[in-house]
Amino acid sequence: MPIEETIGFIGAGNMAETIMRGILKSSLTTPDHVMASDIRDERLEEMKKSLYIQTSHSNREVISKANKIVLAVKPQNMNEALSEIAPHVKSGQCFISIAAGWRTEKIEKRLGGEPRVIRVMPNTPTLLSCGASALCKGRFAQNADLSTALEIFRSIGMAITVTEDRMDAVTGLSGSGPAYFFYLIECLIKAGVEVGLSEDDASKLVIQTALGAARMIVETGHPASHLREAVTSPGGTTFAGLEVMRNADFEKIIIDTVKAATARSKELGK
């Protein structure tokens, strides 16, 4: 369903641009209903030329014209941005934050009153419109706000809703998750070299294998365990490799990895 109100962006970095391109490509809105602010002249000019959106140096101007506002500044700049816009917040506006570590309650307090806040934890593949995002709503946000935010983030990947007490777990799993896969790919490439392949050949084979495995899960709809069992013949080569992983308690390593990232997310959010 098209979004009729103007969507404003406080910050025009890479993630903001990705969201803008997603909502425009999916026809959720039109360029004349998108406005972005940033401190960089060249960035605003680039956005205006490539996306034909409205731009401004003033966060206050975005607040005055937009009903849905995406807070897309870096976490360390959120205090300054919220302090600037707080006196100009209007009733009925919805704020969608992608700032890592910023809980909805903290944003609500900075804005004052009863602002409608949606918090989002996207991950980096969102930059390729292949992301995974989790959303939760604050105390004053309405179900309609959450539905609109879901539409926005589903334009750049998949998106789910969780309660806020699960957002640290989301951060530890899907937020940090791409790095886990990147590291596994690095290790597999090194293994390929160890068994006699050139680094270039090992890299090509591993990357395509990772892509193919992911597509098999998506396109067949089968769980990973089913697909693993289907290619693991008793006593075969895959079985031999997986036995090493089992003996090293690979499953526990992965679980401990996600737990550590989740715990760190909780620490940073305090």
VOSEVO-980677 format. One record per residue (C-alpha): residue number from 1; residue in one letter; chain; y, z, x. Coordinates in Angstrom, 3 decimals. Last residue first. Example, Ala and Ser with C-alpha at 12.3 -4.5 7.8 and 13.67 -1.06 7.14 Angstrom:
[2,'s','A',[-1.060,7.140,13.670]];
[1,'a','A',[-4.500,7.800,12.300]];
//
This chain:
[270,'k','A',[0.328,28.875,23.096]];
[269,'g','A',[-0.603,25.197,22.825]];
[268,'l','A',[-1.339,24.813,26.544]];
[267,'e','A',[-3.986,27.511,26.405]];
[266,'k','A',[-5.664,26.021,23.338]];
[265,'s','A',[-5.761,22.595,24.983]];
[264,'r','A',[-7.324,24.177,28.046]];
[263,'a','A',[-10.103,25.653,25.917]];
[262,'t','A',[-10.773,22.251,24.321]];
[261,'a','A',[-10.920,20.561,27.738]];
[260,'a','A',[-13.398,23.166,28.977]];
[259,'k','A',[-15.524,22.911,25.822]];
[258,'v','A',[-15.614,19.107,26.102]];
[257,'t','A',[-16.874,19.306,29.675]];
[256,'d','A',[-19.342,22.087,28.846]];
[255,'i','A',[-20.885,19.856,26.172]];
[254,'i','A',[-21.106,16.949,28.612]];
[253,'i','A',[-22.713,19.066,31.337]];
[252,'k','A',[-25.076,20.609,28.795]];
[251,'e','A',[-26.309,17.155,27.760]];
[250,'f','A',[-26.760,16.117,31.392]];
[249,'d','A',[-29.215,18.957,31.947]];
[248,'a','A',[-30.063,17.610,35.432]];
[247,'n','A',[-33.680,17.254,34.308]];
[246,'r','A',[-32.503,15.349,31.226]];
[245,'m','A',[-30.398,12.941,33.274]];
[244,'v','A',[-33.258,12.324,35.723]];
[243,'e','A',[-35.629,11.755,32.806]];
[242,'l','A',[-33.168,9.224,31.386]];
[241,'g','A',[-33.616,6.999,34.424]];
[240,'a','A',[-37.419,7.073,34.264]];
[239,'f','A',[-37.409,6.396,30.520]];
[238,'t','A',[-35.106,3.428,31.041]];
[237,'t','A',[-37.508,1.991,33.618]];
[236,'g','A',[-40.636,2.401,31.481]];
[235,'g','A',[-43.127,5.264,31.166]];
[234,'p','A',[-42.635,5.478,27.417]];
[233,'s','A',[-40.372,2.590,26.320]];
[232,'t','A',[-36.738,3.558,25.854]];
[231,'v','A',[-34.728,0.740,24.269]];
[230,'a','A',[-35.341,1.740,20.628]];
[229,'e','A',[-35.018,5.447,21.461]];
[228,'r','A',[-31.474,4.938,22.665]];
[227,'l','A',[-30.556,2.906,19.583]];
[226,'h','A',[-31.866,5.627,17.267]];
[225,'s','A',[-30.114,8.405,19.210]];
[224,'a','A',[-26.814,6.511,19.111]];
[223,'p','A',[-26.874,6.467,15.326]];
[222,'h','A',[-27.363,3.075,13.637]];
[221,'g','A',[-24.400,1.385,11.979]];
[220,'t','A',[-25.464,-1.911,13.480]];
[219,'e','A',[-21.927,-3.155,14.203]];
[218,'v','A',[-20.313,0.017,15.505]];
[217,'i','A',[-23.272,1.345,17.489]];
[216,'m','A',[-24.084,-2.083,18.922]];
[215,'r','A',[-20.408,-2.644,19.731]];
[214,'a','A',[-20.308,0.505,21.851]];
[213,'a','A',[-23.412,-0.539,23.765]];
[212,'g','A',[-22.033,-4.025,24.347]];
[211,'l','A',[-18.736,-2.759,25.702]];
[210,'a','A',[-20.467,-0.309,28.031]];
[209,'t','A',[-22.871,-3.008,29.210]];
[208,'q','A',[-19.973,-5.408,29.780]];
[207,'i','A',[-18.214,-2.814,31.927]];
[206,'v','A',[-21.385,-1.986,33.858]];
[205,'l','A',[-22.359,-5.585,34.606]];
[204,'k','A',[-18.890,-6.688,35.718]];
[203,'s','A',[-18.423,-3.609,37.900]];
[202,'a','A',[-21.841,-3.949,39.518]];
[201,'d','A',[-21.126,-7.599,40.336]];
[200,'d','A',[-17.765,-6.769,41.910]];
[199,'e','A',[-19.103,-3.752,43.791]];
[198,'s','A',[-21.887,-5.869,45.264]];
[197,'l','A',[-25.357,-4.852,44.177]];
[196,'g','A',[-27.892,-3.082,46.388]];
[195,'v','A',[-29.109,0.090,44.696]];
[194,'e','A',[-26.176,2.155,45.963]];
[193,'v','A',[-23.696,-0.479,44.753]];
[192,'g','A',[-25.062,-0.173,41.233]];
[191,'a','A',[-24.846,3.608,41.478]];
[190,'k','A',[-21.171,3.338,42.441]];
[189,'i','A',[-20.602,1.165,39.365]];
[188,'l','A',[-22.461,3.696,37.228]];
[187,'c','A',[-20.254,6.510,38.539]];
[186,'e','A',[-17.025,4.671,37.769]];
[185,'i','A',[-18.323,3.826,34.282]];
[184,'l','A',[-19.146,7.486,33.686]];
[183,'y','A',[-15.632,8.391,34.832]];
[182,'f','A',[-14.052,5.888,32.442]];
[181,'f','A',[-16.215,7.259,29.626]];
[180,'y','A',[-15.049,10.806,30.297]];
[179,'a','A',[-11.441,9.602,30.618]];
[178,'p','A',[-11.640,7.986,27.166]];
[177,'g','A',[-12.704,11.355,25.706]];
[176,'s','A',[-9.613,13.398,26.575]];
[175,'g','A',[-8.104,12.948,23.128]];
[174,'s','A',[-11.485,12.206,21.562]];
[173,'l','A',[-13.337,15.408,22.464]];
[172,'g','A',[-11.082,18.054,24.004]];
[171,'t','A',[-8.079,17.010,21.917]];
[170,'v','A',[-10.168,16.927,18.747]];
[169,'a','A',[-11.445,20.418,19.565]];
[168,'d','A',[-7.846,21.577,20.006]];
[167,'m','A',[-7.040,20.029,16.617]];
[166,'r','A',[-9.759,21.935,14.775]];
[165,'d','A',[-7.568,24.921,13.803]];
[164,'e','A',[-5.170,22.390,12.335]];
[163,'t','A',[-7.579,21.350,9.608]];
[162,'v','A',[-8.951,17.865,10.034]];
[161,'t','A',[-8.070,14.401,8.745]];
[160,'i','A',[-9.495,11.160,10.090]];
[159,'a','A',[-8.095,8.008,11.673]];
[158,'m','A',[-9.546,4.761,12.937]];
[157,'g','A',[-7.570,2.196,14.906]];
[156,'i','A',[-3.981,0.995,15.041]];
[155,'s','A',[-3.238,0.308,11.349]];
[154,'r','A',[-5.361,3.343,10.527]];
[153,'f','A',[-2.575,5.385,12.097]];
[152,'i','A',[0.052,4.298,9.578]];
[151,'e','A',[-2.256,4.473,6.575]];
[150,'l','A',[-3.273,8.002,7.566]];
[149,'a','A',[0.387,9.005,7.836]];
[148,'t','A',[0.991,7.731,4.310]];
[147,'s','A',[-1.980,9.686,2.939]];
[146,'l','A',[-0.840,12.848,4.739]];
[145,'d','A',[2.635,12.587,3.245]];
[144,'a','A',[1.128,11.996,-0.208]];
[143,'n','A',[-0.925,15.174,0.189]];
[142,'q','A',[2.301,17.090,0.655]];
[141,'a','A',[3.617,18.744,3.798]];
[140,'f','A',[4.996,22.270,3.466]];
[139,'r','A',[2.393,24.281,5.352]];
[138,'g','A',[1.667,21.632,7.981]];
[137,'k','A',[-0.667,18.694,7.674]];
[136,'c','A',[-3.494,17.590,9.922]];
[135,'l','A',[-4.298,14.243,11.523]];
[134,'a','A',[-6.982,13.004,13.898]];
[133,'s','A',[-6.646,9.698,15.703]];
[132,'a','A',[-9.173,7.359,17.318]];
[131,'g','A',[-7.753,4.233,18.862]];
[130,'c','A',[-8.622,0.566,18.901]];
[129,'s','A',[-5.158,-0.882,18.289]];
[128,'l','A',[-4.995,-1.581,22.045]];
[127,'l','A',[-2.478,1.236,22.677]];
[126,'t','A',[-4.613,3.337,20.323]];
[125,'p','A',[-7.143,3.179,23.151]];
[124,'t','A',[-5.040,6.059,24.614]];
[123,'n','A',[-5.928,8.750,22.106]];
[122,'p','A',[-4.161,9.957,18.959]];
[121,'m','A',[-3.676,13.613,17.980]];
[120,'v','A',[-1.407,13.682,14.927]];
[119,'r','A',[0.587,16.480,13.306]];
[118,'i','A',[2.153,16.025,9.878]];
[117,'v','A',[5.260,18.029,9.005]];
[116,'r','A',[7.161,18.480,5.733]];
[115,'p','A',[10.137,20.664,6.552]];
[114,'e','A',[10.565,24.012,4.762]];
[113,'g','A',[13.739,25.518,6.198]];
[112,'g','A',[14.223,25.270,9.950]];
[111,'l','A',[13.556,22.319,12.268]];
[110,'r','A',[12.440,24.471,15.198]];
[109,'k','A',[10.378,26.744,12.931]];
[108,'e','A',[8.635,23.785,11.313]];
[107,'i','A',[7.858,22.256,14.706]];
[106,'k','A',[6.227,25.476,15.880]];
[105,'e','A',[4.243,25.809,12.647]];
[104,'t','A',[3.025,22.212,12.971]];
[103,'r','A',[1.553,22.923,16.387]];
[102,'w','A',[2.955,21.116,19.406]];
[101,'g','A',[0.247,20.776,22.046]];
[100,'a','A',[0.427,16.996,22.307]];
[99,'a','A',[3.492,15.426,20.706]];
[98,'i','A',[2.356,12.850,18.132]];
[97,'s','A',[4.508,14.333,15.363]];
[96,'i','A',[4.968,12.863,11.887]];
[95,'f','A',[8.033,14.315,10.160]];
[94,'c','A',[8.417,13.806,6.406]];
[93,'q','A',[11.803,13.837,4.698]];
[92,'g','A',[12.015,15.138,1.141]];
[91,'s','A',[14.984,17.437,1.686]];
[90,'k','A',[17.251,16.287,4.481]];
[89,'v','A',[17.227,17.230,8.169]];
[88,'h','A',[20.668,17.008,9.771]];
[87,'p','A',[20.998,20.456,11.349]];
[86,'a','A',[17.480,20.124,12.880]];
[85,'i','A',[18.098,16.739,14.563]];
[84,'e','A',[19.486,17.928,17.895]];
[83,'s','A',[17.356,21.062,18.188]];
[82,'l','A',[14.260,18.989,17.434]];
[81,'a','A',[15.034,16.486,20.198]];
[80,'e','A',[15.801,19.155,22.799]];
[79,'n','A',[12.671,21.157,22.032]];
[78,'m','A',[10.523,18.023,21.936]];
[77,'n','A',[11.416,16.805,25.424]];
[76,'q','A',[8.497,18.480,27.252]];
[75,'p','A',[6.099,17.114,24.638]];
[74,'k','A',[7.228,13.528,25.304]];
[73,'v','A',[9.129,11.910,22.452]];
[72,'a','A',[7.382,10.145,19.580]];
[71,'l','A',[8.442,12.213,16.584]];
[70,'v','A',[7.736,9.712,13.802]];
[69,'i','A',[10.232,10.071,10.963]];
[68,'k','A',[9.467,9.077,7.373]];
[67,'n','A',[12.577,9.174,5.157]];
[66,'a','A',[14.790,7.238,7.544]];
[65,'k','A',[18.540,6.496,7.425]];
[64,'s','A',[20.296,9.775,8.297]];
[63,'i','A',[17.509,10.953,10.589]];
[62,'v','A',[17.670,7.699,12.562]];
[61,'e','A',[21.435,8.077,12.875]];
[60,'r','A',[21.026,11.634,14.137]];
[59,'n','A',[18.635,10.444,16.813]];
[58,'s','A',[21.497,8.328,18.120]];
[57,'h','A',[21.057,5.568,20.685]];
[56,'s','A',[20.157,3.222,17.846]];
[55,'t','A',[17.761,0.437,16.974]];
[54,'q','A',[16.902,-1.604,13.888]];
[53,'i','A',[13.768,-3.713,14.165]];
[52,'y','A',[13.436,-7.368,15.158]];
[51,'l','A',[10.085,-6.639,16.874]];
[50,'s','A',[10.471,-8.477,20.204]];
[49,'k','A',[14.251,-8.743,20.492]];
[48,'k','A',[15.129,-5.363,18.946]];
[47,'m','A',[12.406,-3.553,20.833]];
[46,'e','A',[13.516,-5.058,24.163]];
[45,'e','A',[17.137,-4.179,23.477]];
[44,'l','A',[16.125,-0.619,22.689]];
[43,'r','A',[14.178,-0.376,25.936]];
[42,'e','A',[16.999,-1.851,28.009]];
[41,'d','A',[19.537,0.605,26.638]];
[40,'r','A',[17.375,3.652,27.398]];
[39,'i','A',[18.229,6.870,25.530]];
[38,'d','A',[15.955,6.014,22.627]];
[37,'s','A',[16.191,5.617,18.867]];
[36,'a','A',[14.007,3.529,16.592]];
[35,'m','A',[14.402,2.059,13.116]];
[34,'v','A',[11.881,0.310,10.885]];
[33,'h','A',[12.593,-0.860,7.324]];
[32,'d','A',[14.289,-4.112,8.402]];
[31,'p','A',[11.192,-4.894,10.468]];
[30,'t','A',[8.932,-4.921,7.380]];
[29,'t','A',[6.428,-2.342,6.154]];
[28,'l','A',[2.728,-1.710,5.734]];
[27,'s','A',[2.274,-5.401,6.473]];
[26,'s','A',[-0.737,-4.791,8.764]];
[25,'k','A',[1.066,-6.478,11.660]];
[24,'l','A',[4.236,-4.471,10.999]];
[23,'i','A',[2.439,-1.130,10.768]];
[22,'g','A',[0.475,-1.828,13.927]];
[21,'r','A',[3.380,-3.215,15.949]];
[20,'m','A',[5.448,-0.128,15.150]];
[19,'i','A',[2.565,2.183,16.037]];
[18,'t','A',[2.081,0.439,19.379]];
[17,'e','A',[5.816,0.571,20.100]];
[16,'a','A',[5.850,4.316,19.458]];
[15,'m','A',[2.883,4.757,21.774]];
[14,'n','A',[4.561,2.785,24.549]];
[13,'g','A',[7.888,4.583,24.368]];
[12,'a','A',[10.605,4.259,21.720]];
[11,'g','A',[11.577,7.866,21.025]];
[10,'i','A',[12.584,9.338,17.672]];
[9,'f','A',[11.048,6.684,15.446]];
[8,'g','A',[12.238,6.083,11.902]];
[7,'i','A',[10.307,4.632,8.973]];
[6,'t','A',[12.557,3.359,6.193]];
[5,'e','A',[11.131,3.921,2.750]];
[4,'e','A',[9.009,1.394,0.809]];
[3,'i','A',[5.675,1.853,2.586]];
[2,'p','A',[3.405,-0.979,1.485]];
[1,'m','A',[0.000,0.000,0.000]];
//
